Amino acid sequence: MNRPFVTVVSGLPRSGTSMIMRMLAAGGMPVLADDVRAADADNPLGYFEYEPVKRTAHDAGWVSEARSKAVKVIYALLPELPPAYEYRVIIMHREAREVVASQAAMFRRLGRSGSDLSEERLAAVFTRELARTEEWVRTQPHFATLTVEFRSCLERPTDAATEVGDFLGGGLDIAAMARAVDESLYRQRLVGS
């Protein structure tokens, strides 16, 4: 199916963006990704990143390659996407404290230190920054957005796949998308969740 827009998967780090990219690939959508960042213990099924995206603020030339494909773009770079293209943006939402806990676990495994902020403060900063970016995106005529809740996607993958497929105009294999969700990778849960 021809999709004359760029499908963007965005959100906070560790919010399920790789999961959605994997779902899209399984459903038959071409993805713009490379193997620069290989799968590891934190994302054993792959990151689905495209290295040129990281340089978007200085060089957004890669966007011309992304039409009719899905590409992962961190939330902070959404305002850098050139307005000459139409975008369908899937924004992942995950409880910010789980995002921070997942990042902390990844940094520990890599032997790196994280932010100097407390986990509570960092979660508040992430929540505020994402909300500000989403508010801006909704005012832009070249963006259409769909919010996908991380937990809901894991608990009801067929519903999430159907919603995403409809947002992108249909033509994706919904059953294959749902099968691509691996709930065993939901490792940083809030206590009592």
MODELLER restraints for C-alpha pairs under 7 A, 6 or more apart:
rsr = mdl.restraints
at = mdl.atoms
rsr.add(forms.Gaussian(group=physical.xy_distance, feature=features.Distance(at['CA:1:A'], at['CA:171:A']), mean=6.35, stdev=0.5))
rsr.add(forms.Gaussian(group=physical.xy_distance, feature=features.Distance(at['CA:2:A'], at['CA:68:A']), mean=6.41, stdev=0.5))
rsr.add(forms.Gaussian(group=physical.xy_distance, feature=features.Distance(at['CA:3:A'], at['CA:68:A']), mean=4.60, stdev=0.5))
rsr.add(forms.Gaussian(group=physical.xy_distance, feature=features.Distance(at['CA:4:A'], at['CA:67:A']), mean=6.07, stdev=0.5))
rsr.add(forms.Gaussian(group=physical.xy_distance, feature=features.Distance(at['CA:4:A'], at['CA:68:A']), mean=5.59, stdev=0.5))
rsr.add(forms.Gaussian(group=physical.xy_distance, feature=features.Distance(at['CA:5:A'], at['CA:67:A']), mean=5.25, stdev=0.5))
rsr.add(forms.Gaussian(group=physical.xy_distance, feature=features.Distance(at['CA:5:A'], at['CA:68:A']), mean=5.65, stdev=0.5))
rsr.add(forms.Gaussian(group=physical.xy_distance, feature=features.Distance(at['CA:5:A'], at['CA:85:A']), mean=6.87, stdev=0.5))
rsr.add(forms.Gaussian(group=physical.xy_distance, feature=features.Distance(at['CA:5:A'], at['CA:86:A']), mean=4.93, stdev=0.5))
rsr.add(forms.Gaussian(group=physical.xy_distance, feature=features.Distance(at['CA:5:A'], at['CA:87:A']), mean=5.36, stdev=0.5))
rsr.add(forms.Gaussian(group=physical.xy_distance, feature=features.Distance(at['CA:5:A'], at['CA:88:A']), mean=6.77, stdev=0.5))
rsr.add(forms.Gaussian(group=physical.xy_distance, feature=features.Distance(at['CA:6:A'], at['CA:66:A']), mean=5.65, stdev=0.5))
rsr.add(forms.Gaussian(group=physical.xy_distance, feature=features.Distance(at['CA:6:A'], at['CA:67:A']), mean=4.54, stdev=0.5))
rsr.add(forms.Gaussian(group=physical.xy_distance, feature=features.Distance(at['CA:6:A'], at['CA:68:A']), mean=5.68, stdev=0.5))
rsr.add(forms.Gaussian(group=physical.xy_distance, feature=features.Distance(at['CA:6:A'], at['CA:69:A']), mean=5.97, stdev=0.5))
rsr.add(forms.Gaussian(group=physical.xy_distance, feature=features.Distance(at['CA:6:A'], at['CA:70:A']), mean=6.47, stdev=0.5))
rsr.add(forms.Gaussian(group=physical.xy_distance, feature=features.Distance(at['CA:6:A'], at['CA:86:A']), mean=6.27, stdev=0.5))
rsr.add(forms.Gaussian(group=physical.xy_distance, feature=features.Distance(at['CA:6:A'], at['CA:87:A']), mean=4.75, stdev=0.5))
rsr.add(forms.Gaussian(group=physical.xy_distance, feature=features.Distance(at['CA:6:A'], at['CA:88:A']), mean=6.22, stdev=0.5))
rsr.add(forms.Gaussian(group=physical.xy_distance, feature=features.Distance(at['CA:7:A'], at['CA:69:A']), mean=5.96, stdev=0.5))
rsr.add(forms.Gaussian(group=physical.xy_distance, feature=features.Distance(at['CA:7:A'], at['CA:70:A']), mean=4.47, stdev=0.5))
rsr.add(forms.Gaussian(group=physical.xy_distance, feature=features.Distance(at['CA:7:A'], at['CA:71:A']), mean=6.31, stdev=0.5))
rsr.add(forms.Gaussian(group=physical.xy_distance, feature=features.Distance(at['CA:7:A'], at['CA:87:A']), mean=5.86, stdev=0.5))
rsr.add(forms.Gaussian(group=physical.xy_distance, feature=features.Distance(at['CA:7:A'], at['CA:88:A']), mean=4.89, stdev=0.5))
rsr.add(forms.Gaussian(group=physical.xy_distance, feature=features.Distance(at['CA:7:A'], at['CA:89:A']), mean=5.96, stdev=0.5))
rsr.add(forms.Gaussian(group=physical.xy_distance, feature=features.Distance(at['CA:8:A'], at['CA:70:A']), mean=5.71, stdev=0.5))
rsr.add(forms.Gaussian(group=physical.xy_distance, feature=features.Distance(at['CA:8:A'], at['CA:71:A']), mean=5.15, stdev=0.5))
rsr.add(forms.Gaussian(group=physical.xy_distance, feature=features.Distance(at['CA:8:A'], at['CA:72:A']), mean=5.74, stdev=0.5))
rsr.add(forms.Gaussian(group=physical.xy_distance, feature=features.Distance(at['CA:8:A'], at['CA:73:A']), mean=6.39, stdev=0.5))
rsr.add(forms.Gaussian(group=physical.xy_distance, feature=features.Distance(at['CA:8:A'], at['CA:87:A']), mean=6.70, stdev=0.5))
rsr.add(forms.Gaussian(group=physical.xy_distance, feature=features.Distance(at['CA:8:A'], at['CA:88:A']), mean=6.05, stdev=0.5))
rsr.add(forms.Gaussian(group=physical.xy_distance, feature=features.Distance(at['CA:8:A'], at['CA:89:A']), mean=4.62, stdev=0.5))
rsr.add(forms.Gaussian(group=physical.xy_distance, feature=features.Distance(at['CA:8:A'], at['CA:90:A']), mean=6.10, stdev=0.5))
rsr.add(forms.Gaussian(group=physical.xy_distance, feature=features.Distance(at['CA:9:A'], at['CA:17:A']), mean=6.10, stdev=0.5))
rsr.add(forms.Gaussian(group=physical.xy_distance, feature=features.Distance(at['CA:9:A'], at['CA:71:A']), mean=6.13, stdev=0.5))
rsr.add(forms.Gaussian(group=physical.xy_distance, feature=features.Distance(at['CA:9:A'], at['CA:72:A']), mean=4.69, stdev=0.5))
rsr.add(forms.Gaussian(group=physical.xy_distance, feature=features.Distance(at['CA:9:A'], at['CA:73:A']), mean=6.09, stdev=0.5))
rsr.add(forms.Gaussian(group=physical.xy_distance, feature=features.Distance(at['CA:9:A'], at['CA:89:A']), mean=5.87, stdev=0.5))
rsr.add(forms.Gaussian(group=physical.xy_distance, feature=features.Distance(at['CA:9:A'], at['CA:90:A']), mean=4.85, stdev=0.5))
rsr.add(forms.Gaussian(group=physical.xy_distance, feature=features.Distance(at['CA:9:A'], at['CA:91:A']), mean=6.14, stdev=0.5))
rsr.add(forms.Gaussian(group=physical.xy_distance, feature=features.Distance(at['CA:10:A'], at['CA:17:A']), mean=6.23, stdev=0.5))
rsr.add(forms.Gaussian(group=physical.xy_distance, feature=features.Distance(at['CA:10:A'], at['CA:72:A']), mean=5.96, stdev=0.5))
rsr.add(forms.Gaussian(group=physical.xy_distance, feature=features.Distance(at['CA:10:A'], at['CA:73:A']), mean=5.19, stdev=0.5))
rsr.add(forms.Gaussian(group=physical.xy_distance, feature=features.Distance(at['CA:10:A'], at['CA:74:A']), mean=5.25, stdev=0.5))
rsr.add(forms.Gaussian(group=physical.xy_distance, feature=features.Distance(at['CA:10:A'], at['CA:75:A']), mean=5.40, stdev=0.5))
rsr.add(forms.Gaussian(group=physical.xy_distance, feature=features.Distance(at['CA:10:A'], at['CA:89:A']), mean=6.92, stdev=0.5))
rsr.add(forms.Gaussian(group=physical.xy_distance, feature=features.Distance(at['CA:10:A'], at['CA:90:A']), mean=6.09, stdev=0.5))
rsr.add(forms.Gaussian(group=physical.xy_distance, feature=features.Distance(at['CA:10:A'], at['CA:91:A']), mean=4.87, stdev=0.5))
rsr.add(forms.Gaussian(group=physical.xy_distance, feature=features.Distance(at['CA:10:A'], at['CA:92:A']), mean=6.19, stdev=0.5))
rsr.add(forms.Gaussian(group=physical.xy_distance, feature=features.Distance(at['CA:11:A'], at['CA:17:A']), mean=6.73, stdev=0.5))
rsr.add(forms.Gaussian(group=physical.xy_distance, feature=features.Distance(at['CA:11:A'], at['CA:74:A']), mean=5.87, stdev=0.5))
rsr.add(forms.Gaussian(group=physical.xy_distance, feature=features.Distance(at['CA:11:A'], at['CA:75:A']), mean=5.02, stdev=0.5))
rsr.add(forms.Gaussian(group=physical.xy_distance, feature=features.Distance(at['CA:11:A'], at['CA:91:A']), mean=5.24, stdev=0.5))
rsr.add(forms.Gaussian(group=physical.xy_distance, feature=features.Distance(at['CA:11:A'], at['CA:92:A']), mean=4.92, stdev=0.5))
rsr.add(forms.Gaussian(group=physical.xy_distance, feature=features.Distance(at['CA:11:A'], at['CA:93:A']), mean=6.67, stdev=0.5))
rsr.add(forms.Gaussian(group=physical.xy_distance, feature=features.Distance(at['CA:12:A'], at['CA:74:A']), mean=6.58, stdev=0.5))
rsr.add(forms.Gaussian(group=physical.xy_distance, feature=features.Distance(at['CA:12:A'], at['CA:75:A']), mean=6.28, stdev=0.5))
rsr.add(forms.Gaussian(group=physical.xy_distance, feature=features.Distance(at['CA:14:A'], at['CA:99:A']), mean=5.49, stdev=0.5))
rsr.add(forms.Gaussian(group=physical.xy_distance, feature=features.Distance(at['CA:14:A'], at['CA:102:A']), mean=6.39, stdev=0.5))
rsr.add(forms.Gaussian(group=physical.xy_distance, feature=features.Distance(at['CA:14:A'], at['CA:103:A']), mean=6.59, stdev=0.5))
rsr.add(forms.Gaussian(group=physical.xy_distance, feature=features.Distance(at['CA:15:A'], at['CA:92:A']), mean=6.08, stdev=0.5))
rsr.add(forms.Gaussian(group=physical.xy_distance, feature=features.Distance(at['CA:15:A'], at['CA:93:A']), mean=6.33, stdev=0.5))
rsr.add(forms.Gaussian(group=physical.xy_distance, feature=features.Distance(at['CA:15:A'], at['CA:94:A']), mean=5.24, stdev=0.5))
rsr.add(forms.Gaussian(group=physical.xy_distance, feature=features.Distance(at['CA:15:A'], at['CA:99:A']), mean=6.04, stdev=0.5))
rsr.add(forms.Gaussian(group=physical.xy_distance, feature=features.Distance(at['CA:15:A'], at['CA:150:A']), mean=6.78, stdev=0.5))
rsr.add(forms.Gaussian(group=physical.xy_distance, feature=features.Distance(at['CA:16:A'], at['CA:92:A']), mean=6.37, stdev=0.5))
rsr.add(forms.Gaussian(group=physical.xy_distance, feature=features.Distance(at['CA:16:A'], at['CA:150:A']), mean=6.08, stdev=0.5))
rsr.add(forms.Gaussian(group=physical.xy_distance, feature=features.Distance(at['CA:17:A'], at['CA:92:A']), mean=6.35, stdev=0.5))
rsr.add(forms.Gaussian(group=physical.xy_distance, feature=features.Distance(at['CA:18:A'], at['CA:47:A']), mean=5.28, stdev=0.5))
rsr.add(forms.Gaussian(group=physical.xy_distance, feature=features.Distance(at['CA:18:A'], at['CA:48:A']), mean=5.95, stdev=0.5))
rsr.add(forms.Gaussian(group=physical.xy_distance, feature=features.Distance(at['CA:19:A'], at['CA:181:A']), mean=6.68, stdev=0.5))
rsr.add(forms.Gaussian(group=physical.xy_distance, feature=features.Distance(at['CA:21:A'], at['CA:48:A']), mean=6.48, stdev=0.5))
rsr.add(forms.Gaussian(group=physical.xy_distance, feature=features.Distance(at['CA:22:A'], at['CA:180:A']), mean=6.50, stdev=0.5))
rsr.add(forms.Gaussian(group=physical.xy_distance, feature=features.Distance(at['CA:23:A'], at['CA:177:A']), mean=4.36, stdev=0.5))
rsr.add(forms.Gaussian(group=physical.xy_distance, feature=features.Distance(at['CA:23:A'], at['CA:178:A']), mean=6.90, stdev=0.5))
rsr.add(forms.Gaussian(group=physical.xy_distance, feature=features.Distance(at['CA:23:A'], at['CA:180:A']), mean=5.36, stdev=0.5))
rsr.add(forms.Gaussian(group=physical.xy_distance, feature=features.Distance(at['CA:23:A'], at['CA:181:A']), mean=6.92, stdev=0.5))
rsr.add(forms.Gaussian(group=physical.xy_distance, feature=features.Distance(at['CA:24:A'], at['CA:177:A']), mean=6.35, stdev=0.5))
rsr.add(forms.Gaussian(group=physical.xy_distance, feature=features.Distance(at['CA:25:A'], at['CA:31:A']), mean=6.27, stdev=0.5))
rsr.add(forms.Gaussian(group=physical.xy_distance, feature=features.Distance(at['CA:26:A'], at['CA:176:A']), mean=5.64, stdev=0.5))
rsr.add(forms.Gaussian(group=physical.xy_distance, feature=features.Distance(at['CA:26:A'], at['CA:177:A']), mean=5.36, stdev=0.5))
rsr.add(forms.Gaussian(group=physical.xy_distance, feature=features.Distance(at['CA:26:A'], at['CA:180:A']), mean=6.55, stdev=0.5))
rsr.add(forms.Gaussian(group=physical.xy_distance, feature=features.Distance(at['CA:27:A'], at['CA:172:A']), mean=4.94, stdev=0.5))
rsr.add(forms.Gaussian(group=physical.xy_distance, feature=features.Distance(at['CA:27:A'], at['CA:173:A']), mean=4.35, stdev=0.5))
rsr.add(forms.Gaussian(group=physical.xy_distance, feature=features.Distance(at['CA:27:A'], at['CA:174:A']), mean=6.19, stdev=0.5))
rsr.add(forms.Gaussian(group=physical.xy_distance, feature=features.Distance(at['CA:27:A'], at['CA:176:A']), mean=5.48, stdev=0.5))
rsr.add(forms.Gaussian(group=physical.xy_distance, feature=features.Distance(at['CA:27:A'], at['CA:177:A']), mean=4.89, stdev=0.5))
rsr.add(forms.Gaussian(group=physical.xy_distance, feature=features.Distance(at['CA:28:A'], at['CA:172:A']), mean=5.84, stdev=0.5))
rsr.add(forms.Gaussian(group=physical.xy_distance, feature=features.Distance(at['CA:28:A'], at['CA:173:A']), mean=6.50, stdev=0.5))
rsr.add(forms.Gaussian(group=physical.xy_distance, feature=features.Distance(at['CA:29:A'], at['CA:69:A']), mean=6.48, stdev=0.5))
rsr.add(forms.Gaussian(group=physical.xy_distance, feature=features.Distance(at['CA:29:A'], at['CA:172:A']), mean=6.97, stdev=0.5))
rsr.add(forms.Gaussian(group=physical.xy_distance, feature=features.Distance(at['CA:30:A'], at['CA:69:A']), mean=5.01, stdev=0.5))
rsr.add(forms.Gaussian(group=physical.xy_distance, feature=features.Distance(at['CA:30:A'], at['CA:70:A']), mean=6.42, stdev=0.5))
rsr.add(forms.Gaussian(group=physical.xy_distance, feature=features.Distance(at['CA:31:A'], at['CA:69:A']), mean=5.13, stdev=0.5))
rsr.add(forms.Gaussian(group=physical.xy_distance, feature=features.Distance(at['CA:31:A'], at['CA:70:A']), mean=4.58, stdev=0.5))
rsr.add(forms.Gaussian(group=physical.xy_distance, feature=features.Distance(at['CA:31:A'], at['CA:71:A']), mean=5.96, stdev=0.5))
rsr.add(forms.Gaussian(group=physical.xy_distance, feature=features.Distance(at['CA:32:A'], at['CA:50:A']), mean=6.36, stdev=0.5))
rsr.add(forms.Gaussian(group=physical.xy_distance, feature=features.Distance(at['CA:32:A'], at['CA:66:A']), mean=6.40, stdev=0.5))
rsr.add(forms.Gaussian(group=physical.xy_distance, feature=features.Distance(at['CA:32:A'], at['CA:69:A']), mean=6.26, stdev=0.5))
rsr.add(forms.Gaussian(group=physical.xy_distance, feature=features.Distance(at['CA:32:A'], at['CA:70:A']), mean=5.95, stdev=0.5))
rsr.add(forms.Gaussian(group=physical.xy_distance, feature=features.Distance(at['CA:32:A'], at['CA:71:A']), mean=5.14, stdev=0.5))
rsr.add(forms.Gaussian(group=physical.xy_distance, feature=features.Distance(at['CA:33:A'], at['CA:48:A']), mean=5.21, stdev=0.5))
rsr.add(forms.Gaussian(group=physical.xy_distance, feature=features.Distance(at['CA:33:A'], at['CA:49:A']), mean=4.99, stdev=0.5))
rsr.add(forms.Gaussian(group=physical.xy_distance, feature=features.Distance(at['CA:33:A'], at['CA:50:A']), mean=4.36, stdev=0.5))
rsr.add(forms.Gaussian(group=physical.xy_distance, feature=features.Distance(at['CA:33:A'], at['CA:71:A']), mean=6.88, stdev=0.5))
rsr.add(forms.Gaussian(group=physical.xy_distance, feature=features.Distance(at['CA:34:A'], at['CA:48:A']), mean=6.91, stdev=0.5))
rsr.add(forms.Gaussian(group=physical.xy_distance, feature=features.Distance(at['CA:34:A'], at['CA:49:A']), mean=6.22, stdev=0.5))
rsr.add(forms.Gaussian(group=physical.xy_distance, feature=features.Distance(at['CA:34:A'], at['CA:50:A']), mean=5.26, stdev=0.5))
rsr.add(forms.Gaussian(group=physical.xy_distance, feature=features.Distance(at['CA:36:A'], at['CA:51:A']), mean=6.84, stdev=0.5))
rsr.add(forms.Gaussian(group=physical.xy_distance, feature=features.Distance(at['CA:37:A'], at['CA:47:A']), mean=6.76, stdev=0.5))
rsr.add(forms.Gaussian(group=physical.xy_distance, feature=features.Distance(at['CA:37:A'], at['CA:49:A']), mean=6.99, stdev=0.5))
rsr.add(forms.Gaussian(group=physical.xy_distance, feature=features.Distance(at['CA:38:A'], at['CA:46:A']), mean=6.33, stdev=0.5))
rsr.add(forms.Gaussian(group=physical.xy_distance, feature=features.Distance(at['CA:38:A'], at['CA:47:A']), mean=6.97, stdev=0.5))
rsr.add(forms.Gaussian(group=physical.xy_distance, feature=features.Distance(at['CA:39:A'], at['CA:45:A']), mean=5.93, stdev=0.5))
rsr.add(forms.Gaussian(group=physical.xy_distance, feature=features.Distance(at['CA:39:A'], at['CA:46:A']), mean=4.16, stdev=0.5))
rsr.add(forms.Gaussian(group=physical.xy_distance, feature=features.Distance(at['CA:39:A'], at['CA:47:A']), mean=6.23, stdev=0.5))
rsr.add(forms.Gaussian(group=physical.xy_distance, feature=features.Distance(at['CA:42:A'], at['CA:106:A']), mean=6.21, stdev=0.5))
rsr.add(forms.Gaussian(group=physical.xy_distance, feature=features.Distance(at['CA:49:A'], at['CA:72:A']), mean=6.01, stdev=0.5))
rsr.add(forms.Gaussian(group=physical.xy_distance, feature=features.Distance(at['CA:52:A'], at['CA:62:A']), mean=6.63, stdev=0.5))
rsr.add(forms.Gaussian(group=physical.xy_distance, feature=features.Distance(at['CA:53:A'], at['CA:73:A']), mean=6.59, stdev=0.5))
rsr.add(forms.Gaussian(group=physical.xy_distance, feature=features.Distance(at['CA:56:A'], at['CA:80:A']), mean=6.37, stdev=0.5))
rsr.add(forms.Gaussian(group=physical.xy_distance, feature=features.Distance(at['CA:57:A'], at['CA:80:A']), mean=5.51, stdev=0.5))
rsr.add(forms.Gaussian(group=physical.xy_distance, feature=features.Distance(at['CA:60:A'], at['CA:81:A']), mean=6.81, stdev=0.5))
rsr.add(forms.Gaussian(group=physical.xy_distance, feature=features.Distance(at['CA:75:A'], at['CA:130:A']), mean=6.75, stdev=0.5))
rsr.add(forms.Gaussian(group=physical.xy_distance, feature=features.Distance(at['CA:75:A'], at['CA:133:A']), mean=6.86, stdev=0.5))
rsr.add(forms.Gaussian(group=physical.xy_distance, feature=features.Distance(at['CA:83:A'], at['CA:142:A']), mean=6.30, stdev=0.5))
rsr.add(forms.Gaussian(group=physical.xy_distance, feature=features.Distance(at['CA:85:A'], at['CA:142:A']), mean=6.70, stdev=0.5))
rsr.add(forms.Gaussian(group=physical.xy_distance, feature=features.Distance(at['CA:86:A'], at['CA:142:A']), mean=4.83, stdev=0.5))
rsr.add(forms.Gaussian(group=physical.xy_distance, feature=features.Distance(at['CA:86:A'], at['CA:143:A']), mean=6.21, stdev=0.5))
rsr.add(forms.Gaussian(group=physical.xy_distance, feature=features.Distance(at['CA:87:A'], at['CA:142:A']), mean=6.06, stdev=0.5))
rsr.add(forms.Gaussian(group=physical.xy_distance, feature=features.Distance(at['CA:87:A'], at['CA:143:A']), mean=4.87, stdev=0.5))
rsr.add(forms.Gaussian(group=physical.xy_distance, feature=features.Distance(at['CA:87:A'], at['CA:144:A']), mean=6.32, stdev=0.5))
rsr.add(forms.Gaussian(group=physical.xy_distance, feature=features.Distance(at['CA:88:A'], at['CA:143:A']), mean=5.92, stdev=0.5))
rsr.add(forms.Gaussian(group=physical.xy_distance, feature=features.Distance(at['CA:88:A'], at['CA:144:A']), mean=4.88, stdev=0.5))
rsr.add(forms.Gaussian(group=physical.xy_distance, feature=features.Distance(at['CA:88:A'], at['CA:145:A']), mean=5.83, stdev=0.5))
rsr.add(forms.Gaussian(group=physical.xy_distance, feature=features.Distance(at['CA:89:A'], at['CA:143:A']), mean=6.77, stdev=0.5))
rsr.add(forms.Gaussian(group=physical.xy_distance, feature=features.Distance(at['CA:89:A'], at['CA:144:A']), mean=6.04, stdev=0.5))
rsr.add(forms.Gaussian(group=physical.xy_distance, feature=features.Distance(at['CA:89:A'], at['CA:145:A']), mean=4.69, stdev=0.5))
rsr.add(forms.Gaussian(group=physical.xy_distance, feature=features.Distance(at['CA:89:A'], at['CA:146:A']), mean=6.28, stdev=0.5))
rsr.add(forms.Gaussian(group=physical.xy_distance, feature=features.Distance(at['CA:90:A'], at['CA:145:A']), mean=5.85, stdev=0.5))
rsr.add(forms.Gaussian(group=physical.xy_distance, feature=features.Distance(at['CA:90:A'], at['CA:146:A']), mean=4.88, stdev=0.5))
rsr.add(forms.Gaussian(group=physical.xy_distance, feature=features.Distance(at['CA:90:A'], at['CA:147:A']), mean=5.86, stdev=0.5))
rsr.add(forms.Gaussian(group=physical.xy_distance, feature=features.Distance(at['CA:90:A'], at['CA:148:A']), mean=6.88, stdev=0.5))
rsr.add(forms.Gaussian(group=physical.xy_distance, feature=features.Distance(at['CA:91:A'], at['CA:146:A']), mean=6.11, stdev=0.5))
rsr.add(forms.Gaussian(group=physical.xy_distance, feature=features.Distance(at['CA:91:A'], at['CA:147:A']), mean=4.80, stdev=0.5))
rsr.add(forms.Gaussian(group=physical.xy_distance, feature=features.Distance(at['CA:91:A'], at['CA:148:A']), mean=6.14, stdev=0.5))
rsr.add(forms.Gaussian(group=physical.xy_distance, feature=features.Distance(at['CA:92:A'], at['CA:147:A']), mean=5.97, stdev=0.5))
rsr.add(forms.Gaussian(group=physical.xy_distance, feature=features.Distance(at['CA:92:A'], at['CA:148:A']), mean=5.04, stdev=0.5))
rsr.add(forms.Gaussian(group=physical.xy_distance, feature=features.Distance(at['CA:92:A'], at['CA:149:A']), mean=6.00, stdev=0.5))
rsr.add(forms.Gaussian(group=physical.xy_distance, feature=features.Distance(at['CA:92:A'], at['CA:150:A']), mean=6.40, stdev=0.5))
rsr.add(forms.Gaussian(group=physical.xy_distance, feature=features.Distance(at['CA:93:A'], at['CA:147:A']), mean=6.87, stdev=0.5))
rsr.add(forms.Gaussian(group=physical.xy_distance, feature=features.Distance(at['CA:93:A'], at['CA:148:A']), mean=6.08, stdev=0.5))
rsr.add(forms.Gaussian(group=physical.xy_distance, feature=features.Distance(at['CA:93:A'], at['CA:149:A']), mean=4.84, stdev=0.5))
rsr.add(forms.Gaussian(group=physical.xy_distance, feature=features.Distance(at['CA:93:A'], at['CA:150:A']), mean=5.78, stdev=0.5))
rsr.add(forms.Gaussian(group=physical.xy_distance, feature=features.Distance(at['CA:94:A'], at['CA:149:A']), mean=6.21, stdev=0.5))
rsr.add(forms.Gaussian(group=physical.xy_distance, feature=features.Distance(at['CA:94:A'], at['CA:150:A']), mean=5.19, stdev=0.5))
rsr.add(forms.Gaussian(group=physical.xy_distance, feature=features.Distance(at['CA:96:A'], at['CA:123:A']), mean=4.96, stdev=0.5))
rsr.add(forms.Gaussian(group=physical.xy_distance, feature=features.Distance(at['CA:96:A'], at['CA:126:A']), mean=6.80, stdev=0.5))
rsr.add(forms.Gaussian(group=physical.xy_distance, feature=features.Distance(at['CA:96:A'], at['CA:127:A']), mean=6.39, stdev=0.5))
rsr.add(forms.Gaussian(group=physical.xy_distance, feature=features.Distance(at['CA:97:A'], at['CA:123:A']), mean=5.48, stdev=0.5))
rsr.add(forms.Gaussian(group=physical.xy_distance, feature=features.Distance(at['CA:98:A'], at['CA:188:A']), mean=5.70, stdev=0.5))
rsr.add(forms.Gaussian(group=physical.xy_distance, feature=features.Distance(at['CA:98:A'], at['CA:189:A']), mean=5.94, stdev=0.5))
rsr.add(forms.Gaussian(group=physical.xy_distance, feature=features.Distance(at['CA:98:A'], at['CA:190:A']), mean=6.34, stdev=0.5))
rsr.add(forms.Gaussian(group=physical.xy_distance, feature=features.Distance(at['CA:100:A'], at['CA:119:A']), mean=6.33, stdev=0.5))
rsr.add(forms.Gaussian(group=physical.xy_distance, feature=features.Distance(at['CA:100:A'], at['CA:123:A']), mean=6.25, stdev=0.5))
rsr.add(forms.Gaussian(group=physical.xy_distance, feature=features.Distance(at['CA:101:A'], at['CA:188:A']), mean=6.25, stdev=0.5))
rsr.add(forms.Gaussian(group=physical.xy_distance, feature=features.Distance(at['CA:102:A'], at['CA:188:A']), mean=5.64, stdev=0.5))
rsr.add(forms.Gaussian(group=physical.xy_distance, feature=features.Distance(at['CA:104:A'], at['CA:114:A']), mean=6.57, stdev=0.5))
rsr.add(forms.Gaussian(group=physical.xy_distance, feature=features.Distance(at['CA:107:A'], at['CA:113:A']), mean=6.15, stdev=0.5))
rsr.add(forms.Gaussian(group=physical.xy_distance, feature=features.Distance(at['CA:107:A'], at['CA:114:A']), mean=6.33, stdev=0.5))
rsr.add(forms.Gaussian(group=physical.xy_distance, feature=features.Distance(at['CA:137:A'], at['CA:143:A']), mean=6.48, stdev=0.5))
rsr.add(forms.Gaussian(group=physical.xy_distance, feature=features.Distance(at['CA:153:A'], at['CA:160:A']), mean=5.26, stdev=0.5))
rsr.add(forms.Gaussian(group=physical.xy_distance, feature=features.Distance(at['CA:154:A'], at['CA:181:A']), mean=6.53, stdev=0.5))
rsr.add(forms.Gaussian(group=physical.xy_distance, feature=features.Distance(at['CA:154:A'], at['CA:183:A']), mean=5.72, stdev=0.5))
rsr.add(forms.Gaussian(group=physical.xy_distance, feature=features.Distance(at['CA:157:A'], at['CA:178:A']), mean=4.80, stdev=0.5))
rsr.add(forms.Gaussian(group=physical.xy_distance, feature=features.Distance(at['CA:157:A'], at['CA:181:A']), mean=6.61, stdev=0.5))
rsr.add(forms.Gaussian(group=physical.xy_distance, feature=features.Distance(at['CA:158:A'], at['CA:174:A']), mean=6.79, stdev=0.5))
rsr.add(forms.Gaussian(group=physical.xy_distance, feature=features.Distance(at['CA:158:A'], at['CA:175:A']), mean=6.80, stdev=0.5))
rsr.add(forms.Gaussian(group=physical.xy_distance, feature=features.Distance(at['CA:158:A'], at['CA:178:A']), mean=4.96, stdev=0.5))
rsr.add(forms.Gaussian(group=physical.xy_distance, feature=features.Distance(at['CA:161:A'], at['CA:174:A']), mean=5.59, stdev=0.5))
rsr.add(forms.Gaussian(group=physical.xy_distance, feature=features.Distance(at['CA:161:A'], at['CA:177:A']), mean=5.92, stdev=0.5))
rsr.add(forms.Gaussian(group=physical.xy_distance, feature=features.Distance(at['CA:161:A'], at['CA:178:A']), mean=5.91, stdev=0.5))
rsr.add(forms.Gaussian(group=physical.xy_distance, feature=features.Distance(at['CA:162:A'], at['CA:174:A']), mean=6.02, stdev=0.5))
rsr.add(forms.Gaussian(group=physical.xy_distance, feature=features.Distance(at['CA:165:A'], at['CA:172:A']), mean=5.99, stdev=0.5))
